[in-house]
Amino acid sequence: MSLFDRLFVWSGGALFVLSLAACAYTYLIVWASPATYPLAWGPVAINAALLAVFALHHSLFACQSMKQLVARIVPDRLARSLYVWTASLLLLMVLACWQPIAGEAYTVTGWRAVAHAAVQLGGLWLIARSVATIDPLELAGIEPPSGRASLQIAGPYRWVRHPLYLGWLLAVFGAAHMTADRLTFAAISAAYLCVAIPWEERSLLRMFGEPYARYRRTVRWRVIPYLY
């Protein structure tokens, strides 16, 4: 790997970590205080458009046709890093351009706040368990994909087919102080998952065939047990 390639993949990995840290800081600190001016739907629409751009990138890069196009333009060793660069920059754009939204849905204290914190920690645990089989350097685009794609059916995948997304929903909806900003972020991302999951499952069915079809029959629920 050339010096340029190393700089590209390592700086992309650093940007990936920075974007995740910025997202956590924004959700936990910046959005903890609701805006003071009257509620308006304009900021909600702008924020929805920003998140739609970020989500569209994720879905497009998951398409086989897009992967083939990228493969013709970018060397295999840099393809994952290109995705990480783009996703990280788009996430930072969402956070930088986010329009504050006034109001709050609820706030709880005492033992109820502790219960909410437990829900969020449970969500983070689910996320960690769901990605436990992925090399962190590969996830950040520093190491190229191993090429040994396998169907994940163990651990939390025995409960729902997309435990990573369940963990995300628990983390973003579990806030003890649900400001309008947090609720908007959580609701829009949840709406995207409802649209993206069937698309993703069709892709998995094409990739793994009957084993994935059998897995879907065994684990009935996509994200939320007994609901969806």
C-alpha positions, 0 to 999 in steps of 0.5 A: 500500500502506498503512502497516499493509500495509508494516509487516506485510510488512516485519516478516514478511520480518524474521521470515522471516530470523530464523527461518532464522537461528535454525534454522541456529544451532540445528542447527549450535550447539545440537544439536552437543552431545547431551543427557546423560540416557538416551534416551527415545522421548517427546521423539522423539514430541513433536518429530515432532508439532512438525515435523508441525504445521509440515509440515502448514501448508506442505502446506495452503497449497499446496492450491488450495482453501486458496489460494482460502479465503485469497484470500477473507479476505486481500487478494492483496498480503498473502497471501504475507506471511501464509504467511511470518508463519505459517511463520516463527512455526511454525518458531520454535515447533518450535525453542523447544519442541524436546525434547533427545534423548540420544545420537549416531549417529556422529562423524568427524574429519580428511579424513572431516569435510572430506568431510562438510562438502563434502556439506553445502556442496554441499547449500547450493549446490543450494538456492541454485541451485534458488531462484535464479529467485525474487526474494528479496523475493517469497520473504520475502513483501515483494513480491507474487508476480509471477503469472508461474509457469513450469515450472523445468526448467533447471540442477539441475532437469535432474538431479532434479525436486526439487533443492531437497529434495535439497539439504536432505537433503544439508545435514541428513544431511551432518553430521560429528557426527550427534547424535540431535537432528540425526538426528531432525530430518533423518529426520522432515523426510525422511519428510515429503518422501516424503509431500509430493512426490507431493502436490506433483507432482499439483498441478504436473501440474494446473497445467502439464498435458502439459509437466510430464508430459513433464518427468517422463518426461524426468527420471525421479528425484524427489530422489535419482538412481537411488534415488527 
